[in-house]
């Protein structure tokens, strides 16, 4: 009976943790998505622009709508207003909620499964677990949210005049032109992209966190050793002073003992107060440094992962907008037949027609966006998760207290009934 109750309690806690992870991931993703939205719009405009950005003859550059990050920002604001920088925000947020929620839940589930089989305890397999869990989490999140990703790209790329006015309008238009499968155009290349991206992002994040934690632990050990050496030196000095005091007269020794005792009590009180203040300061600085560490590690992890996988992202965006009849003032359109090419053929064609820099179109706003986006996501996730766990802990404590009170009341009632029965027998 107790085992069954324990299993039910553990299962309830596991389900509760899944909900907490999903909520924290969704909130963190929405915060990062909204704050970095303008970078995403500029990135998409560069990626779907077939004309060169740099490194081409002057006449070719004059045909390019966007030629630089700052120029693209100012052009979008001038032609479409400040709201143009947040084109596709609604589907972007709708994408972010299921994506980040599924991503963090899948990540935790894979890590728990790996820990259950002892894979995380082995230093040799722990880095592989981080890479594999990140890749599987990214793949699961992509499949769950892909139609919103495609609609976000379409609305952000169309410019003015709008081809589709609303999210629903875009979904209907794509389905009417390409069928329901059109909402998943480019899913294959997205999975090819997201798995190494997520693996690098989460793997590097864990590796960087582990390295920083080790450095902080080594620094703490060095500080502790220095403090011990200082304490030993102080003890030796006190022993020497005590020996000198013992050589003096009894009377002077008693006076010094009394004054020394009073001074010792004062020193002890001050040391206790100083230690308490230092402990409070270490606790506050530890919380602050842990959040700063999450931000910095997420920043570096997002930067490296995005830079390595960027050519795949360019190809994905071309698949997603293939056949979009946007205004020709934005340059040549991506023909519908592009969606029928293989990934290798698409990358080769981009390289031949736009050069090696064409594979990294939009890399500047992409990196500017991806690095802080990852940092904000990890930092917000850690902060929201900590808060949610505190709330969940308080609620579980209240529930446990209520259950205990009910159990006590039931036991009291049973005892009263037993006493009544015993009294009737007598």
C-alpha positions in Angstrom: 0.0 0.0 0.0 2.8 2.4 1.0 4.7 1.5 -2.2 1.7 2.3 -4.3 1.2 5.6 -2.6 4.9 6.4 -3.1 4.8 5.5 -6.8 1.7 7.7 -7.3 3.4 10.5 -5.5 6.6 10.1 -7.6 4.4 10.0 -10.8 2.6 13.1 -9.8 5.8 14.9 -9.1 7.2 13.8 -12.5 4.1 15.1 -14.3 4.2 18.4 -12.3 7.9 18.9 -13.3 6.9 18.4 -17.0 4.3 21.1 -16.7 6.8 23.4 -14.9 9.5 22.8 -17.6 7.0 23.4 -20.4 5.7 26.7 -18.8 9.2 28.0 -18.1 10.4 27.2 -21.6 7.3 28.8 -23.2 7.6 32.0 -21.2 11.4 32.3 -21.8 11.0 31.7 -25.5 8.3 34.4 -25.9 10.4 37.0 -24.0 13.4 36.2 -26.3 11.3 36.2 -29.5 9.7 39.6 -28.8 12.9 41.3 -27.9 14.8 40.0 -30.9 12.0 40.2 -33.4 13.5 43.1 -35.6 16.7 41.1 -36.1 14.7 38.2 -37.3 12.8 40.3 -39.9 16.0 41.8 -41.3 17.7 38.3 -41.4 14.8 36.8 -43.3 14.8 39.7 -45.8 18.5 39.1 -46.5 18.1 35.3 -46.8 15.3 35.4 -49.4 17.0 38.2 -51.4 18.5 36.6 -54.5 20.6 39.6 -55.5 24.1 40.0 -53.9 24.8 42.1 -50.8 28.6 42.5 -51.0 31.4 41.5 -53.3 29.5 42.1 -56.5 30.0 44.7 -59.3 28.4 48.1 -58.6 25.6 47.6 -61.1 24.6 44.4 -59.5 24.6 45.9 -56.0 22.4 48.8 -57.3 19.8 46.1 -58.0 19.8 44.8 -54.5 17.1 46.0 -52.2 19.1 45.5 -49.0 22.9 46.0 -48.9 23.7 46.2 -45.2 22.2 45.7 -41.7 21.8 49.4 -40.9 20.5 50.2 -44.4 18.0 47.3 -44.1 16.7 48.5 -40.8 16.2 52.1 -41.9 14.6 51.0 -45.2 12.1 48.8 -43.5 11.2 51.5 -41.0 10.9 54.2 -43.7 8.8 52.1 -46.1 6.7 50.0 -43.6 6.8 51.9 -40.4 8.3 50.7 -37.0 5.7 47.9 -37.0 7.4 46.5 -40.0 10.3 45.3 -37.8 7.9 43.0 -36.0 6.3 41.4 -39.1 5.4 37.9 -38.3 5.4 38.4 -34.5 2.1 36.6 -34.0 3.0 33.4 -35.8 6.5 33.8 -34.3 5.0 33.7 -30.8 2.7 30.9 -31.7 5.8 29.1 -33.0 7.8 29.9 -29.9 5.3 28.6 -27.3 5.1 25.0 -28.6 8.7 25.0 -29.8 10.4 26.1 -26.5 7.9 24.2 -24.4 8.4 20.9 -26.3 12.2 21.5 -26.5 12.8 21.9 -22.8 10.4 19.1 -21.8 12.1 16.8 -24.3 15.5 17.9 -23.1 14.7 17.1 -19.5 13.0 13.8 -20.4 16.0 12.6 -22.5 18.4 13.7 -19.7 16.4 11.8 -17.1 16.3 8.7 -19.2 20.1 9.0 -19.7 20.6 9.4 -15.9 18.4 6.4 -15.3 20.7 4.2 -17.4 23.8 5.7 -15.8 25.0 7.5 -18.9 25.4 10.9 -17.3 27.6 9.5 -14.5 30.3 8.5 -16.9 32.6 11.4 -17.8 33.2 9.8 -21.2 29.5 9.7 -22.2 28.3 12.9 -20.5 29.2 15.2 -23.4 27.6 12.9 -25.9 24.4 12.9 -23.8 24.3 16.7 -23.9 24.7 16.7 -27.7 22.2 13.9 -28.3 19.6 15.3 -25.9 19.9 18.7 -27.5 19.5 17.3 -31.0 16.5 15.1 -30.1 14.9 18.0 -28.2 15.4 20.3 -31.2 13.9 17.8 -33.6 10.8 17.1 -31.5 10.2 20.9 -31.1 10.6 21.5 -34.8 8.0 18.9 -35.8 5.6 20.2 -33.2 5.7 23.8 -34.4 6.8 23.9 -38.0 3.7 25.3 -39.7 4.0 28.4 -37.5 7.7 28.7 -38.6 6.7 28.7 -42.3 3.9 31.2 -41.8 6.2 33.5 -39.8 8.8 33.4 -42.6 6.2 34.1 -45.2 4.7 37.1 -43.4 8.1 38.6 -42.5 9.4 38.2 -46.1 6.4 39.5 -48.1 7.0 43.3 -47.5 4.5 45.8 -49.0 2.0 45.5 -50.6 1.1 42.5 -48.5 0.4 39.2 -50.3 -1.3 37.9 -47.2 -3.0 40.2 -44.7 -3.4 37.8 -41.8 -2.0 34.5 -40.4 -5.1 32.7 -41.4 -5.1 34.2 -44.9 -1.5 33.0 -45.4 -2.3 29.5 -44.2 -5.3 29.3 -46.6 -3.3 30.7 -49.5 -0.4 28.2 -49.0 -2.8 25.2 -48.7 -4.7 26.3 -51.8 -1.5 26.6 -53.9 0.5 23.6 -52.6 -1.9 21.5 -50.5 -1.6 20.8 -46.8 1.9 19.5 -47.4 2.8 23.1 -48.3 2.7 24.0 -44.6 5.6 21.6 -44.1 7.7 22.7 -47.1 11.3 22.6 -46.1 10.8 20.4 -42.9 13.4 18.0 -44.0 16.1 20.6 -44.4 14.9 22.2 -41.1 15.5 18.9 -39.3 18.9 18.6 -40.9 19.6 22.2 -39.7 18.1 22.1 -36.2 19.6 18.9 -35.0 23.3 20.0 -35.3 22.2 23.5 -34.2 20.4 22.3 -31.0 23.2 19.8 -30.4 25.8 22.5 -30.5 23.8 25.0 -28.6 22.9 22.7 -25.6 26.2 20.8 -25.8 28.3 23.9 -25.7 26.0 25.4 -23.0 26.5 22.4 -20.7 30.3 22.3 -21.5 30.8 26.0 -20.8 28.7 25.8 -17.6 30.8 22.8 -16.4 34.1 24.6 -17.2 32.9 27.8 -15.4 31.7 25.8 -12.4 35.1 24.0 -12.2 36.9 27.3 -12.4 34.7 28.8 -9.6 35.2 25.7 -7.5 39.0 25.9 -7.9 39.0 29.6 -7.0 36.9 28.8 -3.9 39.4 26.1 -2.9 42.3 28.5 -3.3 40.5 31.1 -1.2 39.8 28.6 1.5 43.5 27.5 1.6 44.6 31.1 1.9 42.1 31.7 4.7 43.3 28.6 6.5 46.9 29.8 6.2 45.9 33.2 7.6 44.1 31.5 10.5 47.1 29.4 11.3 49.4 32.5 11.3 46.9 34.3 13.6 46.8 31.3 15.9 50.6 31.2 16.2 50.6 34.9 16.9 48.1 34.5 19.7 50.0 31.6 21.1 53.2 33.8 21.2 51.2 36.6 22.9 49.8 34.2 25.5 53.3 32.9 26.3 54.6 36.4 26.8 51.6 37.2 29.1 52.4 34.0 31.2 55.9 35.4 31.9 54.4 38.5 33.5 53.2 38.8 37.1 50.1 37.1 38.4 48.3 40.3 39.0 49.0 41.7 35.6 48.1 38.4 34.1 44.7 38.4 35.8 44.1 41.9 34.6 45.1 41.0 31.1 43.0 37.9 31.3 39.9 39.9 32.3 40.5 42.5 29.7 41.5 39.8 27.2 38.3 37.9 28.0 36.2 40.9 27.4 38.1 41.8 24.2 37.8 38.1 23.1 34.1 38.2 23.6 33.9 41.4 21.6 36.0 39.9 18.9 33.9 36.7 18.9 30.7 38.8 18.6 32.2 40.8 15.7 33.4 37.7 14.0 29.9 36.1 14.2 28.3 39.3 12.8 31.0 39.6 10.0 30.5 35.9 9.1 26.8 36.4 8.9 27.1 39.4 6.7 29.7 37.7 4.5 27.4 34.7 4.1 24.5 36.9 3.1 26.7 38.7 0.6 28.0 35.4 -0.8 24.5 34.1 -1.2 23.4 37.2 -3.1 26.5 37.4 -5.2 26.2 33.6 -5.9 22.7 34.0 -7.3 23.7 37.0 -9.4 26.8 35.2 -10.7 24.8 32.1 -11.6 22.4 34.1 -13.7 25.3 36.0 -15.3 26.9 32.7 -16.0 23.8 31.4 -17.7 23.6 34.5 -19.8 27.2 34.4 -20.9 27.3 30.6 -21.6 24.0 30.9 -23.5 25.4 33.8 -25.5 28.5 32.0 -26.6 26.7 28.7 -27.3 24.0 30.5 -29.5 26.7 32.4 -31.4 28.8 29.4 -32.3 25.8 27.2 -33.2 24.1 29.8 -35.4 27.3 30.6 -37.3 28.1 27.0 -38.1 24.6 26.1 -39.3 23.7 29.3 -41.1 23.9 28.1 -44.7 21.3 25.5 -43.9 19.0 28.2 -42.5 19.4 30.2 -45.8 18.3 27.1 -47.8 15.4 26.6 -45.4 14.1 30.1 -45.9 14.2 29.7 -49.7 12.2 26.5 -49.4 9.6 28.2 -47.2 9.0 31.2 -49.5 9.3 29.4 -52.8 6.5 30.7 -55.1 5.6 33.7 -52.9 4.4 36.4 -55.3 5.8 39.4 -53.4 6.5 42.8 -55.0 9.4 42.9 -57.5 10.7 46.0 -55.8 12.3 43.5 -53.3 14.1 41.8 -56.1 13.7 38.5 -57.9 11.3 36.0 -56.5 12.2 32.5 -55.3 10.6 30.3 -58.0 8.2 27.6 -57.0 10.5 24.9 -58.4 13.1 25.7 -55.8 11.0 23.6 -53.3 11.5 20.5 -55.5 15.3 20.6 -55.3 17.4 18.5 -53.0 19.3 20.3 -50.2 22.7 19.6 -51.8 21.5 21.0 -55.1 20.0 24.1 -53.4 23.3 24.8 -51.6 25.3 24.3 -54.8 23.0 26.6 -56.8 23.2 29.4 -54.1 27.0 29.0 -54.2 27.3 29.2 -58.0 24.9 32.2 -58.4 25.6 34.2 -55.3 29.1 33.1 -54.2 30.2 31.7 -50.8 28.9 34.9 -49.1 25.4 33.9 -50.4 25.4 31.0 -48.1 25.9 33.3 -45.2 23.4 36.0 -46.2 21.8 37.5 -43.1 24.5 36.1 -40.9 25.1 39.5 -39.2 21.5 40.0 -38.0 21.3 36.3 -37.4 24.2 36.3 -35.1 23.2 39.6 -33.5 19.8 37.9 -32.9 20.8 34.4 -32.1 23.4 35.1 -29.4 21.3 37.3 -27.2 18.2 35.2 -28.0 19.9 32.1 -26.6 21.3 34.1 -23.6 17.9 35.6 -22.8 16.1 32.3 -23.3 18.5 30.4 -20.9 18.5 33.2 -18.4 14.7 33.7 -18.4 14.2 29.9 -18.3 16.4 29.5 -15.2 14.7 32.5 -13.5 11.2 31.4 -14.3 11.9 27.8 -13.5 13.3 28.7 -10.1 10.2 30.9 -9.4 7.8 28.2 -10.6 9.5 25.5 -8.5 9.2 27.7 -5.4 5.5 28.2 -6.1 5.0 24.5 -6.8 6.9 23.7 -3.6 4.7 26.1 -1.6 1.6 24.5 -3.1 2.8 21.0 -2.4 3.7 22.0 1.2 0.2 23.4 1.7 -1.3 20.3 0.1 0.8 18.0 2.3 -0.2 20.0 5.4 -3.9 19.8 4.5 -3.5 16.0 3.9 -1.8 15.6 7.2 -4.5 17.6 8.9 -7.2 15.4 7.3 -5.3 12.3 8.3 -5.0 13.6 11.9 -8.8 14.4 11.9 -9.6 10.9 10.6 -7.4 9.3 13.2 -9.0 11.4 16.0 -12.5 10.4 14.7 -11.5 6.7 14.6 -10.1 6.9 18.1 -13.3 8.6 19.4 -15.4 5.9 17.8 -13.3 3.2 19.4 -13.6 4.9 22.8 -17.4 5.1 22.4 -17.5 1.4 21.6 -15.4 0.5 24.6 -17.6 2.6 26.8 -20.7 0.8 25.6 -19.2 -2.6 26.3 -18.4 -1.5 29.9 
